[in-house]
């Protein structure tokens, strides 16, 4: 008896998908075959594809180094997922991930971002060109910076973003670079040296270099700094894991992170649609917006979980958390502050660039004039500042 899976695989082969070993492939009955391109797509032996939302675009290759499992992922043109597990993630044009990967929900790799082997990602956003080495755990963070493949932000091998606290919460997302300037693809690169770590939630400026083996526990918002350090001093003191310290910094950094994601959503909803084309289809754009929406919801939810744990007597500003949460949720549904005049000026400049250069995202953004880039960054930074300012105003009411 011929299995349903056999018919599905056979249909894809007839469509033009290259499957060297058809009998080794497993494809779920829920997978929509019309969302899998037949143009230069290669699915190697042992791969599994699940999820009705899965999208596989022209030139994508799965499982070249080892079997790959893909579930509800949005895979752009010429993406390479060389082996591992990938779920509810987005990979834009020319992104690549090595074998033994574990990439989970809320992850976005923008154009030409990549990772080597044995990398774990979840709720991770990498802007174009950002590159991760091997054996890295880099969950719950956004990283930008760099101008191209030869000048990119880099995370060295065996790096860890520490995203879980002794108090057992994950309000720990770190912003490495930022959104308003990072999207312009003209900022200094950031280097996180291998066998090191970053304790979230942290904020790092463009141009930061962290020496190999260094654990960073503090924000550094001064650009072009070298951070270095050796082994931690030995010690043995009384410690209560339930006690929170420096909670105002944790709260502030979470709000800044969420505000940056809200600015990025405006970018995705206003600028990215201008590039919809054969290489950036509508379905891929929808997946991008949906995945970022899940990331915003994750961050607000994690912060809400932390707020619920804290004593309202000890932290007076938390009395205003219900109003702050209501405001953040309203921003999620589209009521985001911002200067519409700047938005219109910037999107007009992008349209002019597309008309002159075509719909290649990186080419158009990098060809914008310095003045147009400043306009776009001011628009997005205005969103960040207004969201953070509104939250600060609400939090001050409890004093």
C-alpha positions as CSV (number, residue, x, y, z in Angstrom):
1,X,0.0,0.0,0.0
2,X,1.4,3.4,-1.0
3,X,1.5,5.8,1.9
4,X,0.1,9.3,1.9
5,X,3.7,10.6,2.5
6,X,4.8,8.9,-0.7
7,X,2.2,10.8,-2.7
8,X,3.2,14.1,-1.1
9,X,6.9,13.6,-1.8
10,X,6.0,12.5,-5.4
11,X,4.0,15.7,-5.9
12,X,6.9,17.8,-4.8
13,X,9.3,16.0,-7.1
14,X,7.0,16.6,-10.0
15,X,6.8,20.2,-9.0
16,X,10.6,20.5,-9.4
17,X,11.9,20.1,-5.8
18,X,15.2,18.2,-5.8
19,X,14.9,15.3,-3.3
20,X,17.8,12.9,-3.8
21,X,16.4,10.2,-1.5
22,X,12.6,10.5,-1.6
23,X,12.0,7.5,0.6
24,X,13.8,9.1,3.6
25,X,11.7,12.3,3.7
26,X,8.7,12.8,6.0
27,X,6.2,15.6,5.3
28,X,3.1,16.2,7.4
29,X,-0.3,16.0,5.8
30,X,-1.0,19.5,7.0
31,X,1.9,21.0,5.0
32,X,0.6,23.2,2.1
33,X,2.5,22.1,-1.0
34,X,1.6,25.4,-2.7
35,X,3.9,27.1,-0.2
36,X,6.9,25.0,-1.2
37,X,8.6,26.4,-4.3
38,X,9.7,24.0,-7.1
39,X,12.5,26.4,-8.2
40,X,15.9,25.2,-7.1
41,X,14.7,23.9,-3.7
42,X,16.7,20.9,-2.4
43,X,15.6,18.7,0.5
44,X,18.3,16.2,1.5
45,X,17.9,12.8,3.1
46,X,16.3,12.4,6.5
47,X,14.5,15.8,6.5
48,X,11.1,16.3,8.1
49,X,8.7,19.1,7.3
50,X,5.7,19.9,9.4
51,X,3.2,22.7,9.9
52,X,0.5,24.4,7.8
53,X,2.4,27.7,7.9
54,X,5.7,26.4,6.6
55,X,6.9,28.4,3.6
56,X,9.9,27.4,1.5
57,X,11.1,29.9,-1.1
58,X,13.2,29.6,-4.3
59,X,16.7,28.2,-3.9
60,X,16.3,27.1,-0.3
61,X,18.3,24.0,0.8
62,X,17.5,21.8,3.8
63,X,19.7,19.2,5.5
64,X,23.0,19.4,3.5
65,X,25.1,18.6,6.5
66,X,22.7,16.6,8.6
67,X,18.9,15.9,8.6
68,X,16.8,19.0,9.3
69,X,13.3,19.2,10.9
70,X,11.3,22.2,10.0
71,X,8.0,23.1,11.6
72,X,5.9,26.2,10.8
73,X,9.0,28.2,9.6
74,X,9.1,30.9,6.9
75,X,12.1,30.2,4.7
76,X,13.2,32.9,2.3
77,X,15.2,32.6,-1.0
78,X,18.5,30.9,-1.0
79,X,18.4,30.1,2.7
80,X,20.6,27.2,4.0
81,X,19.4,25.2,7.0
82,X,22.1,22.6,7.1
83,X,20.8,20.4,9.9
84,X,18.9,20.4,13.2
85,X,15.5,21.5,14.5
86,X,13.8,24.7,13.4
87,X,10.3,25.8,14.7
88,X,8.3,29.0,14.2
89,X,11.2,31.0,13.0
90,X,11.8,33.3,10.0
91,X,14.9,33.2,7.7
92,X,15.2,36.0,5.1
93,X,17.2,35.9,1.9
94,X,20.6,34.2,2.1
95,X,20.4,33.5,5.8
96,X,22.2,30.3,6.9
97,X,22.5,28.0,9.9
98,X,24.9,25.1,10.4
99,X,24.1,21.6,11.5
100,X,23.1,20.5,15.0
101,X,21.1,23.8,15.4
102,X,18.1,24.2,17.8
103,X,16.2,27.2,16.6
104,X,12.8,27.9,18.2
105,X,9.9,30.3,18.2
106,X,10.2,34.0,17.9
107,X,13.5,33.8,16.1
108,X,14.2,36.0,13.0
109,X,17.4,35.9,10.9
110,X,17.3,38.8,8.5
111,X,19.1,38.9,5.2
112,X,22.6,37.3,5.2
113,X,22.6,36.7,8.9
114,X,24.0,33.3,9.9
115,X,25.2,30.9,12.5
116,X,27.7,28.0,12.4
117,X,27.1,24.6,14.0
118,X,25.5,23.7,17.3
119,X,23.8,27.0,18.0
120,X,20.7,27.4,20.1
121,X,18.3,30.3,19.4
122,X,14.9,31.3,20.8
123,X,13.2,34.7,20.7
124,X,16.4,35.9,18.9
125,X,16.5,38.6,16.3
126,X,19.6,39.1,14.1
127,X,19.8,42.0,11.7
128,X,21.5,41.6,8.3
129,X,25.0,40.3,8.3
130,X,25.1,39.4,12.0
131,X,27.1,36.2,12.3
132,X,27.3,33.7,15.2
133,X,30.1,31.2,15.6
134,X,29.7,27.6,16.9
135,X,28.4,26.1,20.1
136,X,26.5,29.2,21.2
137,X,23.4,29.7,23.3
138,X,22.0,33.1,22.2
139,X,18.3,33.2,23.3
140,X,16.3,36.3,24.1
141,X,18.2,39.1,22.5
142,X,18.4,41.4,19.5
143,X,21.7,42.1,17.7
144,X,22.4,44.6,15.0
145,X,25.4,46.5,13.6
146,X,27.8,46.2,10.6
147,X,27.6,47.1,7.0
148,X,28.2,43.9,5.1
149,X,29.7,40.4,5.1
150,X,33.2,41.8,5.5
151,X,32.2,44.2,8.3
152,X,29.6,42.4,10.4
153,X,28.7,42.1,14.1
154,X,30.0,38.8,15.4
155,X,29.5,36.5,18.3
156,X,32.4,34.2,19.0
157,X,32.2,30.5,19.5
158,X,31.1,29.1,22.9
159,X,29.3,32.3,23.8
160,X,26.3,32.4,26.2
161,X,23.6,35.0,26.7
162,X,22.5,34.2,30.2
163,X,18.7,34.5,30.1
164,X,17.4,32.8,33.2
165,X,17.8,34.1,36.7
166,X,18.2,32.4,40.1
167,X,14.7,33.9,40.8
168,X,13.5,31.8,37.9
169,X,12.3,34.5,35.6
170,X,13.2,35.4,32.0
171,X,12.7,39.2,31.9
172,X,16.2,39.1,30.6
173,X,16.3,40.2,27.0
174,X,19.4,42.1,25.9
175,X,19.6,44.8,23.2
176,X,22.9,44.7,21.4
177,X,22.9,47.7,19.2
178,X,19.4,49.1,18.6
179,X,16.6,49.2,16.1
180,X,16.4,52.9,15.0
181,X,20.0,53.0,13.8
182,X,20.6,49.3,13.2
183,X,18.0,49.1,10.4
184,X,19.9,51.6,8.4
185,X,22.8,49.0,8.0
186,X,25.5,51.7,8.4
187,X,26.5,51.3,12.1
188,X,29.8,50.1,13.5
189,X,29.9,46.4,14.1
190,X,29.8,44.8,17.6
191,X,32.1,41.9,18.6
192,X,31.4,39.5,21.5
193,X,34.5,37.5,22.1
194,X,34.4,33.7,22.3
195,X,34.0,31.7,25.5
196,X,32.4,34.7,27.1
197,X,28.9,35.7,28.2
198,X,26.4,38.5,28.6
199,X,24.0,38.6,31.6
200,X,20.6,39.8,30.5
201,X,18.9,42.2,30.5
202,X,21.8,44.3,29.2
203,X,22.2,47.2,26.7
204,X,25.3,47.5,24.5
205,X,26.2,50.3,22.1
206,X,27.4,50.0,18.6
207,X,31.2,49.6,18.2
208,X,31.6,47.6,21.4
209,X,34.2,44.9,21.6
210,X,34.1,42.3,24.4
211,X,37.4,40.4,24.8
212,X,37.3,36.6,24.7
213,X,36.5,34.9,28.0
214,X,34.8,38.0,29.5
215,X,31.5,37.9,31.3
216,X,29.6,41.2,31.0
217,X,27.0,42.0,33.7
218,X,26.5,45.8,33.1
219,X,25.2,48.0,30.4
220,X,27.7,49.9,28.2
221,X,26.1,52.7,26.2
222,X,29.4,54.4,25.2
223,X,30.4,53.5,21.7
224,X,33.7,52.0,20.7
225,X,34.7,50.6,24.0
226,X,36.8,47.5,24.8
227,X,35.4,45.5,27.7
228,X,37.7,42.9,29.2
229,X,38.0,40.9,32.4
230,X,39.4,37.7,33.8
231,X,38.1,35.1,36.2
232,X,35.6,36.2,38.8
233,X,36.9,36.7,42.3
234,X,36.3,33.7,44.5
235,X,33.8,34.0,47.3
236,X,31.3,32.3,49.5
237,X,28.6,34.5,51.1
238,X,25.0,34.1,52.2
239,X,22.6,34.4,49.3
240,X,18.8,34.2,49.0
241,X,17.8,33.4,45.4
242,X,14.4,34.9,45.9
243,X,15.8,38.4,46.6
244,X,15.8,40.9,43.7
245,X,18.5,43.6,43.3
246,X,18.6,46.6,41.0
247,X,15.1,46.0,39.9
248,X,14.7,49.5,38.4
249,X,17.5,48.7,35.9
250,X,15.8,45.4,35.0
251,X,12.5,47.1,34.5
252,X,14.0,50.0,32.5
253,X,16.0,47.7,30.2
254,X,12.9,45.5,29.5
255,X,10.9,48.6,28.6
256,X,13.6,49.8,26.2
257,X,13.8,46.4,24.6
258,X,10.0,46.2,24.1
259,X,10.0,49.8,22.8
260,X,12.6,48.8,20.2
261,X,10.5,45.8,19.2
262,X,7.5,48.1,18.7
263,X,9.7,50.4,16.5
264,X,10.8,47.3,14.5
265,X,7.1,46.3,14.1
266,X,6.5,49.7,12.6
267,X,9.4,49.2,10.2
268,X,8.1,45.7,9.3
269,X,4.6,47.1,8.7
270,X,5.5,50.3,6.9
271,X,8.9,49.8,5.2
272,X,9.2,46.1,4.5
273,X,5.9,45.9,2.5
274,X,7.5,48.3,-0.1
275,X,9.9,45.4,-1.0
276,X,7.3,42.7,-1.6
277,X,8.3,41.0,-4.8
278,X,9.3,37.6,-6.1
279,X,12.2,37.4,-3.7
280,X,10.2,38.7,-0.8
281,X,6.7,37.3,-1.3
282,X,3.6,38.5,0.6
283,X,3.6,35.2,2.6
284,X,7.1,35.8,3.8
285,X,6.3,39.3,4.9
286,X,3.2,38.0,6.8
287,X,5.4,35.4,8.6
288,X,7.8,38.2,9.5
289,X,5.1,40.3,11.1
290,X,3.5,37.4,12.8
291,X,6.7,36.2,14.3
292,X,7.7,39.6,15.6
293,X,4.3,39.9,17.1
294,X,4.9,36.7,19.0
295,X,8.3,38.1,20.2
296,X,6.6,41.3,21.5
297,X,4.0,39.3,23.3
298,X,6.7,37.1,24.8
299,X,8.6,40.1,26.2
300,X,5.6,41.8,27.7
301,X,4.5,38.4,29.2
302,X,7.9,37.8,30.8
303,X,8.0,41.3,32.3
304,X,4.4,40.8,33.6
305,X,5.5,37.6,35.2
306,X,8.3,39.4,37.0
307,X,6.1,42.2,38.1
308,X,3.7,39.7,39.6
309,X,6.5,38.3,41.8
310,X,7.6,41.6,43.2
311,X,6.4,43.2,46.5
312,X,4.4,46.3,45.8
313,X,5.4,47.6,49.2
314,X,9.1,47.3,48.4
315,X,8.8,48.6,44.8
316,X,6.3,51.5,44.9
317,X,6.4,52.1,41.2
318,X,5.0,48.7,40.5
319,X,1.7,50.0,41.8
320,X,1.3,51.5,38.3
321,X,2.1,48.3,36.5
322,X,-1.6,47.6,35.5
323,X,-1.8,50.9,33.6
324,X,1.7,50.4,32.1
325,X,0.6,46.9,30.9
326,X,-2.5,48.3,29.4
327,X,-0.5,50.9,27.5
328,X,2.0,48.3,26.2
329,X,-0.9,46.0,25.1
330,X,-2.5,49.0,23.2
331,X,0.8,49.5,21.4
332,X,0.7,45.9,20.4
333,X,-2.6,46.4,18.7
334,X,-1.3,49.3,16.6
335,X,-1.7,52.4,18.8
336,X,2.0,53.2,18.6
337,X,3.2,56.8,19.1
338,X,5.4,58.3,16.4
339,X,5.8,61.2,14.1
340,X,3.8,60.5,10.9
341,X,5.5,63.4,9.1
342,X,8.9,61.7,9.5
343,X,7.4,58.3,8.5
344,X,6.0,59.7,5.3
345,X,9.3,61.5,4.4
346,X,11.3,58.4,5.0
347,X,9.0,55.9,3.1
348,X,8.9,58.3,0.2
349,X,12.7,58.2,0.1
350,X,12.6,54.4,0.1
351,X,10.0,54.3,-2.7
352,X,12.3,56.5,-4.7
353,X,15.2,54.1,-4.1
354,X,13.1,51.1,-5.2
355,X,12.1,52.9,-8.4
356,X,15.8,53.7,-9.1
357,X,17.5,50.5,-7.9
358,X,14.9,47.7,-7.8
359,X,13.4,45.9,-4.8
360,X,16.6,44.5,-3.2
361,X,16.2,45.5,0.4
362,X,19.9,45.8,1.3
363,X,20.8,47.7,-1.8
364,X,18.1,50.2,-1.4
365,X,18.6,50.8,2.4
366,X,22.4,51.2,2.0
367,X,21.9,53.6,-0.9
368,X,19.8,56.1,1.1
369,X,21.3,59.5,1.7
370,X,22.6,60.4,5.1
371,X,19.7,62.8,5.5
372,X,17.2,60.2,4.7
373,X,18.7,57.8,7.1
374,X,18.7,60.4,9.8
375,X,15.0,61.0,9.1
376,X,14.2,57.3,9.4
377,X,16.2,56.9,12.6
378,X,14.5,59.9,14.1
379,X,11.1,58.5,13.3
380,X,11.9,55.1,14.9
381,X,13.8,56.6,17.9
382,X,10.8,58.8,18.5
383,X,8.7,55.7,18.9
384,X,11.2,54.2,21.4
385,X,11.4,57.5,23.3
386,X,7.7,58.0,23.5
387,X,6.9,54.5,24.6
388,X,9.7,54.6,27.3
389,X,8.7,58.1,28.3
390,X,5.1,57.2,28.7
391,X,6.0,54.2,30.9
392,X,8.3,56.4,33.0
393,X,5.5,58.9,33.5
394,X,3.2,56.2,34.6
395,X,5.7,54.6,36.9
396,X,6.4,57.9,38.6
397,X,2.7,58.3,39.6
398,X,3.1,55.8,42.4
399,X,5.7,57.9,44.3
